[in-house]
Amino acid sequence: MHHPYKVYLAGPISGCNDDQRRHWRAEVHEKARHFDIIDPTANLDPEASVYEVIERDLTCIEEADGLLVCMWKESIGTAVGMVHARAKGKVVVVVDPNRLNNRMLEFYADAVVRTVGDAVKVLERLLRAERAVIVLKKDGSERPFDRGVLVESLREVCRRAGRHDIIVPQLVLVRALAELDGRIGRAGQHRVTTTDIERSVASALAALEASEEHREAVGGVAQAWKTRAGGKGAAEPSSRAAADGCEPVLAVSVASDKSHATIWGKTVKALREIPSAAARGMVEEIMRVEGVRDIRLTKMASASASRGPAVQVMTSKTPGVIEGKLFDKGVRGNVQCFQVRVHDERRKDEVRRGIEERLREKRWLAK
């Protein structure tokens, strides 16, 4: 069954009149038959706080397959949205009708065109081509290619190498995808192996390290990529192994939404910063489930009786999100709410079942 491409329409909003905000978006609605459009101007709320607006827009961008950007004038918000989209591995096509010819636009976009009609055609072609690629995993299973997974792996190795985790992956991605397209073309089919992906990234990094312009920026990343999975360089999102040598943890970020919004009374920006060993173990099991994108620790609470250490997993009406509660004793309470965001909304139930299965095996699943 064909699913429409989710496309976020990014463009200037602040300081624009209603016609300026909506006229080009109306053209996209008219021309884009295969897009499930996410339009930030559809429900503008003048009473919303800046935090609420930014949180909503960034969440929508993360849920989209790609961005269609109309940069008819310079826009800070639109530029920030583009960078966020690239950090999440989204396809980005920019309309530059007034010939701003900005090099930043070219750097963060897959393509820059002059008309909305051309942008619709190019974005649809890029999304269709990406969705057609099937990755053959080392265990014999198959999955659709997801550049978001690849970008997250690249960001992880950049952080390990002490290099910029947005700019460097962008440099690598363009070259790696071109190399991968070449491999697909030579094979005459839309199937690649994880080894093909690994070699495409390694080739891109080698070319960048050989470049005088980029050598310093990417120094050490190639080695981090090569060794991130025990020296074998697996191209799936496995990017680090647990210290005890057990099954690798996927490249999944863990963070708290607001300062000190955890039962442990401290801001958490990574798994290792969770002070409770039991809680770290439970979160780590969730991180090992394929399809998990990231984990956000949200509000905290106190229950009359603690079930901990344990985790309760619940279905969420929010697209791409699985809700959960972690029961553990902390200085500020014993219930830590969290959200697990998934790469593909269509696989959300499958991912939830995978989380429950792992926690049940460890006897951490709350009844």
Secondary structure, 3 states (H helix, E strand, C coil): CCCCEEEEEECCCCCCCHHHHHHHHHHHHHHCCCEEEECCCCCCCCCCCHHHHHHHHHHHHHHCCEEEEECCCCCHHHHHHHHHHHHCCCEEEEECCCCCCCHHHHHCCCEEECCHHHHHHHHHHHHHHHHHCEEECCCCCEEECCHHHHHHHHHHHHHHHCCCCCHHHHHHHHHHHHHHHHHHHHHCCCEEEHHHHHHHHHHHHHHHHHCCCCHHHHCCHHHHHHHCCCCCCCCCCEEECCCCCCCCEECCEEEECCCCCCCCCCCCCCHHHCCCHHHHHHHHHHHCCCCEEEEEEEEEECCCCCCCCEEEEEECCCCCEEEEEEEEEECCEEEEEEEEEECCHHHHHHHHHHHHHHHHHCCCECC
